[in-house]
Amino acid sequence: RKKILLDKVGSFVWDLCDGEHTVEDIIRELMREYKLHRREAEASLLLYLQMLSKRALIGFILPARKGGQPSAPEEAHG
């Protein structure tokens, strides 16, 4: 089992990667909490999520198809 050290912002984002919050939700929370402009929050978050995904620490839920079925596995903490 690996341990990962997260800074304050990383921990904030990690806590929101719970399968309930969308990427858009997390962007809005970052903007509110850290007084960021949308582009700053979006760029930083997307890079961070890509890094977590490459390390297999999170996954993504894609929007449901018209039939109501999700098109990818659920997002999960490591």
PyRosetta script that sets phi, psi and omega in degrees:
from pyrosetta import init, pose_from_sequence

init()
pose = pose_from_sequence("RKKILLDKVGSFVWDLCDGEHTVEDIIRELMREYKLHRREAEASLLLYLQMLSKRALIGFILPARKGGQPSAPEEAHG")
pose.set_psi(1, 128.1)
pose.set_omega(1, -179.9)
pose.set_phi(2, -92.3)
pose.set_psi(2, 149.1)
pose.set_omega(2, 172.8)
pose.set_phi(3, -109.5)
pose.set_psi(3, 141.2)
pose.set_omega(3, 179.7)
pose.set_phi(4, -124.3)
pose.set_psi(4, 130.0)
pose.set_omega(4, 177.9)
pose.set_phi(5, -92.7)
pose.set_psi(5, 122.8)
pose.set_omega(5, -179.3)
pose.set_phi(6, -113.1)
pose.set_psi(6, 144.1)
pose.set_omega(6, 173.6)
pose.set_phi(7, -79.6)
pose.set_psi(7, -177.0)
pose.set_omega(7, -176.0)
pose.set_phi(8, -58.7)
pose.set_psi(8, -46.5)
pose.set_omega(8, -179.1)
pose.set_phi(9, -68.3)
pose.set_psi(9, -41.8)
pose.set_omega(9, 178.2)
pose.set_phi(10, -60.0)
pose.set_psi(10, -41.7)
pose.set_omega(10, 177.6)
pose.set_phi(11, -65.2)
pose.set_psi(11, -39.5)
pose.set_omega(11, 178.5)
pose.set_phi(12, -59.7)
pose.set_psi(12, -47.8)
pose.set_omega(12, 180.0)
pose.set_phi(13, -66.4)
pose.set_psi(13, -45.0)
pose.set_omega(13, -179.3)
pose.set_phi(14, -54.5)
pose.set_psi(14, -43.8)
pose.set_omega(14, -179.8)
pose.set_phi(15, -63.6)
pose.set_psi(15, -27.4)
pose.set_omega(15, 179.3)
pose.set_phi(16, -86.0)
pose.set_psi(16, -10.2)
pose.set_omega(16, 177.5)
pose.set_phi(17, -84.4)
pose.set_psi(17, 67.4)
pose.set_omega(17, -172.4)
pose.set_phi(18, -115.1)
pose.set_psi(18, 6.3)
pose.set_omega(18, -178.0)
pose.set_phi(19, 85.0)
pose.set_psi(19, -9.5)
pose.set_omega(19, 178.9)
pose.set_phi(20, -100.9)
pose.set_psi(20, -33.6)
pose.set_omega(20, -178.0)
pose.set_phi(21, -91.8)
pose.set_psi(21, 135.7)
pose.set_omega(21, 174.8)
pose.set_phi(22, -83.4)
pose.set_psi(22, 167.6)
pose.set_omega(22, 174.9)
pose.set_phi(23, -58.5)
pose.set_psi(23, -40.5)
pose.set_omega(23, 178.3)
pose.set_phi(24, -60.8)
pose.set_psi(24, -42.4)
pose.set_omega(24, 177.1)
pose.set_phi(25, -58.5)
pose.set_psi(25, -44.5)
pose.set_omega(25, -177.1)
pose.set_phi(26, -67.0)
pose.set_psi(26, -38.8)
pose.set_omega(26, 176.2)
pose.set_phi(27, -58.6)
pose.set_psi(27, -47.7)
pose.set_omega(27, -179.6)
pose.set_phi(28, -62.2)
pose.set_psi(28, -40.0)
pose.set_omega(28, 178.7)
pose.set_phi(29, -65.1)
pose.set_psi(29, -40.7)
pose.set_omega(29, 176.8)
pose.set_phi(30, -63.0)
pose.set_psi(30, -42.4)
pose.set_omega(30, 178.7)
pose.set_phi(31, -61.0)
pose.set_psi(31, -44.5)
pose.set_omega(31, -177.9)
pose.set_phi(32, -68.9)
pose.set_psi(32, -50.3)
pose.set_omega(32, -173.6)
pose.set_phi(33, -69.2)
pose.set_psi(33, -39.5)
pose.set_omega(33, -173.1)
pose.set_phi(34, -112.3)
pose.set_psi(34, 11.1)
pose.set_omega(34, 176.3)
pose.set_phi(35, 53.9)
pose.set_psi(35, 46.4)
pose.set_omega(35, -179.4)
pose.set_phi(36, -97.9)
pose.set_psi(36, 152.0)
pose.set_omega(36, 169.6)
pose.set_phi(37, -74.1)
pose.set_psi(37, 156.4)
pose.set_omega(37, -176.8)
pose.set_phi(38, -54.7)
pose.set_psi(38, -46.5)
pose.set_omega(38, -178.1)
pose.set_phi(39, -60.9)
pose.set_psi(39, -39.8)
pose.set_omega(39, 178.6)
pose.set_phi(40, -63.3)
pose.set_psi(40, -49.2)
pose.set_omega(40, -178.6)
pose.set_phi(41, -63.0)
pose.set_psi(41, -44.8)
pose.set_omega(41, -177.6)
pose.set_phi(42, -64.1)
pose.set_psi(42, -49.2)
pose.set_omega(42, -178.2)
pose.set_phi(43, -62.7)
pose.set_psi(43, -46.3)
pose.set_omega(43, -179.4)
pose.set_phi(44, -63.7)
pose.set_psi(44, -44.9)
pose.set_omega(44, -178.2)
pose.set_phi(45, -64.2)
pose.set_psi(45, -45.6)
pose.set_omega(45, -177.4)
pose.set_phi(46, -63.0)
pose.set_psi(46, -40.0)
pose.set_omega(46, 176.1)
pose.set_phi(47, -63.5)
pose.set_psi(47, -43.1)
pose.set_omega(47, -179.4)
pose.set_phi(48, -64.9)
pose.set_psi(48, -44.7)
pose.set_omega(48, 179.0)
pose.set_phi(49, -64.8)
pose.set_psi(49, -36.9)
pose.set_omega(49, 176.2)
pose.set_phi(50, -61.8)
pose.set_psi(50, -42.6)
pose.set_omega(50, 179.5)
pose.set_phi(51, -63.7)
pose.set_psi(51, -45.1)
pose.set_omega(51, 179.0)
pose.set_phi(52, -63.4)
pose.set_psi(52, -38.9)
pose.set_omega(52, 179.6)
pose.set_phi(53, -67.0)
pose.set_psi(53, -43.3)
pose.set_omega(53, 178.8)
pose.set_phi(54, -61.1)
pose.set_psi(54, -30.6)
pose.set_omega(54, 178.2)
pose.set_phi(55, -88.0)
pose.set_psi(55, 7.6)
pose.set_omega(55, 179.1)
pose.set_phi(56, 59.0)
pose.set_psi(56, 34.9)
pose.set_omega(56, 178.9)
pose.set_phi(57, -95.1)
pose.set_psi(57, -21.9)
pose.set_omega(57, 175.3)
pose.set_phi(58, -139.5)
pose.set_psi(58, 162.9)
pose.set_omega(58, 171.0)
pose.set_phi(59, -130.2)
pose.set_psi(59, 178.4)
pose.set_omega(59, -177.4)
pose.set_phi(60, -125.6)
pose.set_psi(60, 144.6)
pose.set_omega(60, 172.4)
pose.set_phi(61, -101.5)
pose.set_psi(61, 121.3)
pose.set_omega(61, 176.6)
pose.set_phi(62, -84.4)
pose.set_psi(62, 154.4)
pose.set_omega(62, 179.2)
pose.set_phi(63, -55.5)
pose.set_psi(63, 148.5)
pose.set_omega(63, -179.3)
pose.set_phi(64, -63.9)
pose.set_psi(64, 146.5)
pose.set_omega(64, 174.6)
pose.set_phi(65, -75.3)
pose.set_psi(65, 176.2)
pose.set_omega(65, -178.1)
pose.set_phi(66, -58.2)
pose.set_psi(66, -31.3)
pose.set_omega(66, 179.4)
pose.set_phi(67, -75.8)
pose.set_psi(67, -3.0)
pose.set_omega(67, 177.9)
pose.set_phi(68, 90.2)
pose.set_psi(68, -2.1)
pose.set_omega(68, -179.5)
pose.set_phi(69, -88.6)
pose.set_psi(69, 134.3)
pose.set_omega(69, 175.5)
pose.set_phi(70, -63.9)
pose.set_psi(70, 150.8)
pose.set_omega(70, -176.8)
pose.set_phi(71, -101.9)
pose.set_psi(71, 8.4)
pose.set_omega(71, 177.9)
pose.set_phi(72, -157.3)
pose.set_psi(72, 162.0)
pose.set_omega(72, 177.3)
pose.set_phi(73, -61.8)
pose.set_psi(73, 160.7)
pose.set_omega(73, 179.8)
pose.set_phi(74, -67.8)
pose.set_psi(74, 153.5)
pose.set_omega(74, 173.7)
pose.set_phi(75, -70.8)
pose.set_psi(75, 141.2)
pose.set_omega(75, -177.9)
pose.set_phi(76, -145.2)
pose.set_psi(76, 147.0)
pose.set_omega(76, 170.8)
pose.set_phi(77, -73.6)
pose.set_psi(77, 155.7)
pose.set_omega(77, 177.5)
pose.set_phi(78, -71.4)
pose.dump_pdb("model.pdb")
